[in-house]
Amino acid sequence: MPNTSIQQLDDVVIKFAGDSGDGMQLTGSQFSNNTALFGNDLSTFPDFPAEIRAPQGTLPGVSGFQLHFSSNRIFTPGDSCDVLVAMNAAALKANLKGLKKGGIIIANTDGFDAKNLRLANYPDGINPLEDGSLANYQLHTMDVTKMTREALKDINMGMKEKDRAKNMFVLGFLYWLYDRNMENTEVFLKDKFGKKQEILDSNLKALHAGYNFADTVEAFSTRFRVEKARMEPGTYRSITGNTALAYGLVAAGRKANLPLFLGTYPITPASDILHELSKFKNFGIRTFQAEDEIAGIASAIGASYGGHMGITTTSGPGMALKGEAMGLAVMLEIPLLIIDIQRGGPSTGLPTKTEQSDLLQAYYGRNGECPMPVISASTPADCFDAVFEAFRISVQHMTPVIFLSDGYIANGAEPWKFPKSEDLPAIEVKFKKGLDEGEEHFLPYHRDENLVRPWAVPGTPGLEHRIGGLEKQNITGNVSYDPENHELMVKIRQEKVDKIADFIPAQKIEVGPEKGKVLVLGWGSTFGAIKSAVLDLVADGHEVAHAHLRHMRPFPKNLGEILHSYDKVLIPEINNGQLIKIIREHYLIDAQGYNKIMGVPITKGELITKIKEML
């Protein structure tokens, strides 16, 4: 047995890449769960192919999963990789530019035969594993397919079924390389395939074969170890944004003592919220998969009118379809959550790629004067707290609220220190129970000091009322075509949303001085890249700060004061410049934008370069 030494590393970025049928997402998520259990800090970025089933071996069919794990606190999946696992030629070609010089390539030689090389558009007779073009990297080749079949020769399965266990062979190999225990994956496989003995045996055998192969060949003279991260004490789990969002809705429903109703239509990348919430019928949650986007939101509006919390989930194309119904919810002034997991657009756009390009749609994308609060999540774990806050605003201010996440947050994972139920604040909900003293009949648009109208459940004696999409007469709620009344109601609805600023926290500075040369203002999934870049620049002595918005509409009351405390303001966005338009309009400052619209996150390195230019 070879003598291997153990080398300590602070952090590692691995990219698993292969055909969409190679199980790279499963491999990545299992390594992520193992990493979380071990106690490293981690950040992941799954990269799905846009085609549901692109031809095998082609560049459009490459599926990737990037994982950054560290013994320090980290905030991004990493700008570039230390290790690239390439299951075929297309996976290597698509991801080589993201591998550091001197990085490790682990290549499955079976995926580099003449057919795969042709499908990946390599010239005839050229094989990158043999032509010296990878001399700047540490190349390790192995025939994963052949060794997986050899390990499973005693199992009575077809060759195609055996080949499905290739990803477990690779996972076992990497568990050895990074000095890991495989127990969590063994438990996962037993839970998943416990009733399918042959499939369970094939996966377990392949996992152990990969580990043992790494142990017996002298491919690596060094194994690597990344120590546990120094994190705040508590109980952690690895969580994706969509799962955290679903848990936040469950928690808010319990704290408000309101039953939840999700009326929705499946759309990438929001569908996982429906899958997750459908597991919680025991908490009084009803999920309804409607026939289309409009039926989804219309059913949620009906649930809210009936005294439940109505929720609808979608992405950009579905938001467009829901526009008229969102206007109805604004006119009715009832609680409703519209959750938009953004993706590349316009039209069907890039369904599996990330973008922050629905902000202007959330602000202005409805007919008429139709203001709604907008809340944004910054990281996968932040989805829990941010959606809890959106829920609170919606029920306490009787207004629909738009909640913005995106594909990067939704599918990415990080450690989450989850709260105890008793530590979460209660959400006060007031239903009108009957006529007050001196009230002769119910006035559905009679407002309190915050311009909030009462929530009256249909069927409550004495509170019979009718609502609809036509303009309401102030106080009585009767249909009104009076021009002065229409202007008054438009102004009241806007003022009600503006007054929410009195009930949200002041904006804080995430990193850096309270006054200085450059403020980097972000929202949504740019959080990790901005925070990492600004931390590095502050450590080098630069007067740079980072502020990140959760409350997009209305803005925190002190935001203007913060913006005017710096010589320059930079607003990085994964769009063509949307928040920057709103900031310029509200605060009349000449902010600069940094925009990237490639379906992938902004990197820390790009931001450092841009901020240094501004300095």
N, C-alpha and C positions, 0 to 999 in steps of 0.2 A: 504494500500500500504506500503511495507517495507521501512524502513529508510535506505538508502544506503549512505555511505560516498564516496567522490572522493579522490583517491590516485594519486599523481603526480609521473610519472615515466620518466626517461631520455630516455629509449629506450625499445622496445619490439620486439621480434621475434616470428611470428606466422607461423605455418605450417598447411596448409589445405591439407588433404589427404583423398582419397576415391577411388572408382572404376573409371575407365576412363570414364564411363557414368554419373558420379555424378556431373559434372560441376565444379570441383575444380579449373580449370584454369580460368574460368569465375568469380567465387567467388573471387579468389585471385586478378585478374586484377581489379575488381570493388573496392575491398578494397584498392588496390594500388592507383587507380585514386582518390578515396575519400581522401586518405592520402596526395597525392600530392596537391590536391585542398586546404586541410586544412593548408598546409605549412610545414609539416614534411619533413626532409630529408629521403630518402628511397632507398632501394636496394632490388631487387627481384631475385628469382631463381626458374623458373618453371622446374619441373622434370617430363618429359613425360614418359609413359611406352614405351618400345621398340616395343612391339607387336601392330599392328594396332588395333586388337580387341582380346585381351587375354580373356580367359573365366572369366565371372563376378565373383568377390569375391576372385580371386586368387592373389598371391603375384606379379606375372609378370604384372598383370593388374592395379597395384596401380599407381594413378596419383597424383602428389603433387605440391604444390606451396608454396614456402617459402618467407616471406615478413619481412624485417627488417626496422622499422621506428623509428625515433629519433628526439629529440630536438637539437641534436648536429650533426656535419658533420660525415657521416659514409661512408664506402667504400666497405663493403661486406654485403651479405645477412645474416650474422651471422654464428658463428660456431655451436651453438646449440639453441634450441627453448625454449621459455618461455611458449608457448601455442601450444598444438597439437589438431587439430580438426580431429577426426577419424570417418569416415562415416561407416566403417565396420572393422571386425576383422583383415583382411589382412593389412589395412592401419595402424592400431595400431602396428601390429607385425613388419612391414617394417620400421616404423619411431620412435619407442619407444627409440632406442639407441641414437637418436639425441635430445631427450628432457632432459632439465636440471632437476636434482633432485629437488623435490619440485614444479616442473612445473605443469601447469594446463592441464588436459585432458578433452576435451569435446567429449563424445562418443555417437553415435547414436545407441541405444540399438537394434533397428531393424536389424542392420548389424552384430549382435552378436548372431544370432540364431544358432541352431545346424548345419544347412547347411553351413553358413558362417564360423563358427569355424572349420568345417572339411576342407573346401576349403583353409583356411589359415594355415592348418597343425597343429592345436592345438590338443593335445591328447584327446581321447574320454572323455567326462564328465568334461573337463576343460574349464572354462570361465574366462578370465582374469579380467572381471569386477566384478566377485563375489568371486574369490579365495584368495583375499588379496595380490596378487602379485604386485598390484599397490599402496601399502600402502605408498610408498615414494613420491607419487604425489598427487595433489589435483584433485580427480576424480569427474566429473559432468556428470551424465548420463541423457539422455532424448530420448524419442522415436520420433525422428524427422519425420519419415515416417507417424506415426499415427497422429501427431499434424498437419502436412501439409495437410493430407487428411481431417481432421476435419475442418481446416480453409477453405478448398475448397469444402465443402459438397454441397454448393448451386450452384456450377458451373457445367454445363453439359459437363463433359469430362470423358474419360476413366481413370481408376485407374493408368495406365502406364503414361499417359500424366500428371496427377496430381503429380505423384511422381517425375517428372522432376523438379518440383519447390522446392524440398527439399533444394537445395543449397541456395535459396533465404531466406528460413527460418533461416538457419545457419548464413547467412550474416546479417540479421536483428538482430539476437541475439548478434552478435559481435559488431554491430554498437551501441547497447545499452551498452554493456560491456565497450567499449572504448569511450563512451560519444560523439558519432558522429551524424551528420546530414545525413539523407538518400537521400537528394534531388538529388544528382548527379546520383544515381542509378535509381531513379524514372524516371529521364529524359532519361537515357540510355535505360531503358525498353520501354518507350514510343516511342523512335526513332526506336528501333529494332523490336518491335512487334505492332506498331501503326495500322497496317492493319489486325492484327489477334487478335481481341478483347478478345477472351476467353483466349488465351495464355498470353496476357498482364495482364488481370484481375487476372489470377492464380498466376503469378509472383509477382505482387504488393501485393496481399492479403497475400501470403506466407511471403514476406519481412516484412510486418507490423505485421503479427502474431508472427514471431520470436522476433521482437523488444518488442511487448507487453507481450509475454510470459516471457522474461527476466525481464521485469519491474514488473510483478505481482508475480512471484515465488521468494522465498527467497533463491535461490541457491547461489547468491553472495551478501554478505553484503557490498562489496566494488566494485565501478566502477573505471576504470583507465583513466587517461588523460595524453597524451604526448603533451607537448606544441610545438608551432611552432619552427622550427629550425632558428637559426641566420645565414641567408644566404645573400650573396651579393645581393643588391637590383636589381630587374629586373623582367621580365615576364618569368615564368617557365611553363613547361608542363612535364608530365611523358612521357618518350619515351623509346622504346626498341631499341636494336642495329640495327636490320634490317630496322626499320622505319627511324632511324637517318641516316643510310647509304643511303637509297633511297633519302632522302631529300638532303643529301650532293651531290649526283649525279645531282639532279635537279638544285641545286644552282651553282655547278661548270659549268654545261652546259650553264646556263644563263650568268655566268661571262665570259665564253670563247666565248659566242655567237655561240655555236655549237649545232646542233641538236643531240640528243642521240638516239642510237639504241641498244636495249637489245636483243641479241639472246641467248636463254637459254633453258634449259630442267629442269623440276621440280625435286628437290632433297632436302630431309631433311638435314640440317635446313636452306636452302637458299631460299626456294620457296617464302617466304613472300616478298622478294625484288621484284620479278616479280609482285606479287599481288599489291604491293604499287605503283610501277612505272607505272603500266597500268592505274592508275587513272589520270595521268598527260599528257594526249594527248594535252591539251591546251598549254603546254610548248614545243610542237614539239618533244615529246618523242614517239618513236615507240617501241613496245614490240612484240616479236615473240617467241612463244612457239614451238620450233623445235621438230623433231621426235626423236632426240637423242643428246647426249652431243657433238658429233663431228660436227653435223649440226649446233648446237647452236653457237659454236665458229667460224665455217667457215662463217656463215652469218654475225657475228660481224666483222670479218676481212674484208669482202666485203664492209660493211658499212664504215669502217675506210678508206679503199682504195678510196671510193667514197666521202671522205671529211666530214663524220660524225664522232662522237665519238662512236666507237664500244665497247660494254661491254658484258661480259658473266659472269654468276653467277653459282656457283657449290659448291660441297663439295669434300672431298678427292677422292672418287671413280671416280667422274667426271673429276677431275684434271688429273688423270691417263689417261683417255680416250682422253683428250684434248692435250696431250703432243706433238704429232707431229705437230698439227696445231699451237701450241704456238711457236714451232721452226720456222714454216713458218713466223709468225709475227715478230720474231727476225730477220730472213733473209730479210724480206721486209722493216724492220725498219719503222713501222707505229705505231701510237698511238693505244692502246688497253688496256682495264682493264679486268683482269681475277680475279674475286672475289671468294675467297675460304672460305666458312664458315665451319671450321673444325669440325669433329666429330670423335668418336672412330673408329679405324680401326684395322687391315687391312681388305681388301675386303669389304663386306657390314658392317662388324664390329658392332658397337653400334650406330645405326642411330640417336637415340634421346639423346645420352649422349655426354658430352663435352670432347675434347682432343686438345692438341696443337701439334699434331704429323705429320703435313704436312710441317714443316719448311724445312727439308732436301729435300723434294720433290720440294718445291718452289725454293730452291737454285740449286739443281742438277738434278731434275727429268725429264730431256729431253735428247734425243740423241745428241751427238756432244758437242762442246763447245758452250753453249747457254745461255749467261748471261742475266738476267733480274733484274731490281730493285724490291725490296720487301718492302712493307709498312705494318705495323701492327697496329690495333686499340687496345686500352687498356680497354675501358669501353663502355657501350651502347651509351652514349652521345658523346664520343670521335670518334665514327664511322663517324660522320658528318665531323669533321675537318680532320680526317685521310684520308678519301676517297677523300675529296677536294684536299688534298696535292698529293695523288696518281694520280689524274686526271691532276693536274698541271705538274707534272714531266713527265707524259706520252706524253702530247701534246707539251711541250716545248723542250723535248729531243728526240722526235720521237722514242719512244720505248714502247713495251708492258710492263705493270707493273702488278705484282701480289699483290693483297690486301688480307691480312689474318685477319679473325675474327674467332670466334668459337661459338658453340651452347650456351655457357654460356652468352657470350656478346649479341648474336643475339636475344635471347628470354628474357634475363634479362631486367629490367627497372630501371631508375633512373630519378631524376629531371634534366631537361635540360633548361638552360637559353639560349633561342634561339636568334641568332643575327639578326640584321636588314640587309637587302640586301645591303644597301649602305655601311655598315661597312665591308663587305667582299672584299678582294683584287681582282682586275681584273686578269684574266688569259689571257696572251697575246698569240694569235695564229697567225702564219704567213703562209699564203698560197702563193705559187709562182704563180704570175699572168701572167708571160710571160718571154720571153728570155731577159736576161740582156744585157747591151751594150757589144759588143765584143763576145757574145756567139753565135756560129753558130747553134748549136742544143742542146737540153736539155740533161744534164748529171745528171741522177737521184741520183748518189752517190757522187756528188760533195759536200763537207762538209764545214760547217763554223768552226770558231775557237774552238767550243765545240764538234766538230766531228758530228754535227747534219746535216742530209741530208734534202733537201727541201721537203715540202708536196705539191704535185702537183695533183690537182683534174683532173681525166680523162675527156677529152672533152675540156680542156683549149687549145686554138689554140697555136701551136708551142711546146706544152709540151707532145706530144705523147710519151708514153714509155711503156715498158713491164716489168713486174716483176713476179717472181715465186720462187720456193723453191730451185732451183739449185744455186750453189755458184756464186756470182757476181764478175765480174771484177771490181777492184777499179775504182771509178769515172764514168766509162761508164755504169755500170750495166749490161753489156753483160754477157752471161753465160761463165764461165771460169773454166777450169780443170787444170790450171797452179799451181804447188805446191807452189811456192813462193807467188803467189797471195792469195792462200787459207790461208797460215800462216799470211800474212799481214792483211787480212780481219778479221780473228779470233782475232788478237791482237787489231785491230781498234774497233771492237764491244765491246770487254772487256774494253778498255780504255774509250770508250764513257760512259759506265755505271759507271766506277770508277770516271769519272770527275763530275758526278752528286753530289758527296760529296762537291764540291765547291759551290753548290746552295741549300744546306739544312742547317738548324740551327745547332749550336754546341749542343752537348749533355749536358743536365743540371742535377744537383742533385735534386731529388724530395724532399727528407727529409734528414736532418743530416749534419755532417761536411764535408768540402771539402777534408779532409785527416782524416784517422782514422784506426780502427782495422778491421772492416768488411764492405765491400760493398755488398749489395744485388742487383744484376743486374737481371732485369726481362724484359719480353716482353708479350704483349697480356693480357689475362684475369687474370693473377696472380697479376695484379696491386693492386687491393683493399686489398688483403690479405697481400701483402708485405708492402704497405704503412701503414696499420693499425698496423702491428707488429713492424715496425721500429719506428713509432711515439711513441708507448708505451715504447720501449727500450731507445729511446733518452730522453724521459721524466724521465726515471729512471737513466739517467746519463751515458749511454753506448755510446761508440764511434762507432756508426753504421750509415750507410747511405743507401739510396735507389736511384738507377737510373733506369729509364724505357725506353726501346728502342721503337721508332716509326719507324725509318729508319733502316731496317734490312740488306739492301744491296743497295748501299754501306753504311757502318757505318759512323756516324759523325766523322769528322777528329780528334776531341779531345778525342775520346773514349779511345784510348790506354793510354793517359796521366792520365785520370781518373782512369782506372783500376790499374795502377801502384802506385796510391796514397794511397792504402789501403794494410794492411798486408795480408788480405784474401779476396777472392771473392766467394760469394755463388750465384748460379744460380738455382732458383726454376722453375720447368717446369712440365706441365701436359703431360709428355711423358717420354721416357726412356733415355733422355739426348741428345738433338739435338743442341740447341744454344751453349751449353757448348763445343761441338766438334768444332764449327766454331770459337768461342772465343779463344780456346786453339790454334787452327791452325793459326789464325791471329796475336795473341798477345803473344803467348808462355808463358802464365801464368797458374799456376796450380789451376784453379778454381775448386770449389767443387760443386756438384749437389745436389738438393733435388727433387726427382721425385715421382710423384703420378700418377698412371695410372688406376684409378678406375671409370672413367666416371663422377667424381664429382670434384668440385674445391678444391684446397689446402686451408686449414683453417689458420687463424691468429695464433691460439694456436700452431699448428704444427710448424709453422715457428719460433715463439718465442723460442720454445724448441730447435730447430736446431741451431738458431743463438747463443743462450746461450752456447751450446756445443762448438761452434767455438770460442767464447770469452774466 
